[in-house]
Amino acid sequence: MSDDSSETDGITSRTPPAVAVVDAQSPGNVGTIARAMKNFGFTDLLLVDPPDLDPDGEAYGFAGHAREDVLPNAEEIGFDRLAQAYHTIGCTAVTNEDDRSHMRFPYSTPADLAERLPTVEAPTALVFGRERVGLTNEELARIDEICSIPASADYPVLNLGQAATVTLYELRSLTLEETQLPDVERVRAPEGTVDRLYDQWAALLEEINHPEEKRDKTMRMLRRVYGRADLTEREANTLLGLLRRATERPAED
Ligand SMILES: C[S@@+](CC[C@H](N)C(=O)[O-])C[C@H]1O[C@@H](n2cnc3c(N)ncnc32)[C@H](O)[C@@H]1O
């Protein structure tokens, strides 16, 4: 990133970082990346030398719901401005001994970055390279730091869309409420409900004349089973209802 602060005019520090794609040769790749950005809560897509993004073409076709915002709001940017205005993190794979010359140390994995990025105050951009040739040595030389996804030494090169998706997944800063996942604490059966379940089991063991000497052991086993099951409130209430009905059933002749 340049020291010339005027270059940062109009760009504020952002969390999450912007995502820059350099010379994406296929519009489909841009669409895939836009979709991954929307999936993981990223909004700012920067395109260096983008292909034609025809609204009826592959980019919009691959973008899913990102066709509504991430993609149409994408900003075209020159590499010079990208390098000057942002703290740039170039994403690259190491493929063989020769390619190691691309690799600047220290490098970060996406997981390392996830820990460190929240403390970086400068506007930050993750920079992805071309599907066929990646980022050039000249581009890498102007980038502030390197991020590499740990992958098999035999074949560490992911395709562009996969690399962006893995990186953005690791760097997502969505809170649980911002994801589709239920809050486990909210649905988990409260202790009181589970205790009532055990009381009901004890009543049932009594009802069926389960041998007195086996009852403690049976109850311990039931506690272990329910403990592993991590019951939701709904599940616990359903089981409680069934046990009550079994306990209250009039004795058969
Ligand atoms: C198919 S790769 C380019 C392959 C090119 N031969 C190279 O070695 O860079 C397209 C882009 O995906 C990203 N990429 C692929 N594998 C990666 C990895 N293991 N770690 C980080 N980025 C990766 C990089 O941004 C790369 O420029």
Ligand as a Chemical Component Dictionary entry (heavy atoms), coordinates in Angstrom:
data_LIG
# 
_chem_comp.id                   LIG 
_chem_comp.type                 NON-POLYMER 
_chem_comp.pdbx_formal_charge   0 
_chem_comp.three_letter_code    LIG 
# 
loop_
_chem_comp_atom.comp_id 
_chem_comp_atom.atom_id 
_chem_comp_atom.alt_atom_id 
_chem_comp_atom.type_symbol 
_chem_comp_atom.charge 
_chem_comp_atom.model_Cartn_x 
_chem_comp_atom.model_Cartn_y 
_chem_comp_atom.model_Cartn_z 
_chem_comp_atom.pdbx_ordinal 
LIG C1  C1  C 0  -5.886 -21.896 -11.033 1  
LIG S1  S1  S 1  -5.036 -20.775 -10.034 2  
LIG C2  C2  C 0  -3.710 -20.227 -11.058 3  
LIG C3  C3  C 0  -2.730 -21.256 -11.331 4  
LIG C4  C4  C 0  -1.396 -20.732 -11.738 5  
LIG N1  N1  N 0  -0.733 -21.740 -12.508 6  
LIG C5  C5  C 0  -0.568 -20.370 -10.495 7  
LIG O1  O1  O 0  0.306  -21.159 -10.165 8  
LIG O2  O2  O -1 -0.798 -19.339 -9.852  9  
LIG C6  C6  C 0  -6.032 -19.355 -10.032 10 
LIG C7  C7  C 0  -5.934 -18.545 -8.769  11 
LIG O3  O3  O 0  -6.502 -19.264 -7.687  12 
LIG C8  C8  C 0  -5.847 -18.907 -6.492  13 
LIG N2  N2  N 0  -5.302 -20.134 -5.883  14 
LIG C9  C9  C 0  -5.278 -21.363 -6.400  15 
LIG N3  N3  N 0  -4.755 -22.251 -5.549  16 
LIG C10 C10 C 0  -4.444 -21.553 -4.429  17 
LIG C11 C11 C 0  -3.877 -21.895 -3.170  18 
LIG N4  N4  N 0  -3.510 -23.136 -2.855  19 
LIG N5  N5  N 0  -3.713 -20.906 -2.257  20 
LIG C12 C12 C 0  -4.098 -19.638 -2.527  21 
LIG N6  N6  N 0  -4.636 -19.257 -3.697  22 
LIG C13 C13 C 0  -4.812 -20.196 -4.641  23 
LIG C14 C14 C 0  -4.774 -17.900 -6.839  24 
LIG O4  O4  O 0  -5.270 -16.593 -6.640  25 
LIG C15 C15 C 0  -4.558 -18.172 -8.307  26 
LIG O5  O5  O 0  -4.049 -17.032 -8.970  27 
# 
loop_
_chem_comp_bond.comp_id 
_chem_comp_bond.atom_id_1 
_chem_comp_bond.atom_id_2 
_chem_comp_bond.value_order 
_chem_comp_bond.pdbx_ordinal 
LIG C1  S1  SING 1  
LIG S1  C2  SING 2  
LIG S1  C6  SING 3  
LIG C2  C3  SING 4  
LIG C3  C4  SING 5  
LIG C4  N1  SING 6  
LIG C4  C5  SING 7  
LIG C5  O1  DOUB 8  
LIG C5  O2  SING 9  
LIG C6  C7  SING 10 
LIG C7  O3  SING 11 
LIG C7  C15 SING 12 
LIG O3  C8  SING 13 
LIG C8  N2  SING 14 
LIG C8  C14 SING 15 
LIG N2  C9  SING 16 
LIG N2  C13 SING 17 
LIG C9  N3  DOUB 18 
LIG N3  C10 SING 19 
LIG C10 C11 SING 20 
LIG C10 C13 DOUB 21 
LIG C11 N4  SING 22 
LIG C11 N5  DOUB 23 
LIG N5  C12 SING 24 
LIG C12 N6  DOUB 25 
LIG N6  C13 SING 26 
LIG C14 O4  SING 27 
LIG C14 C15 SING 28 
LIG C15 O5  SING 29 
# 
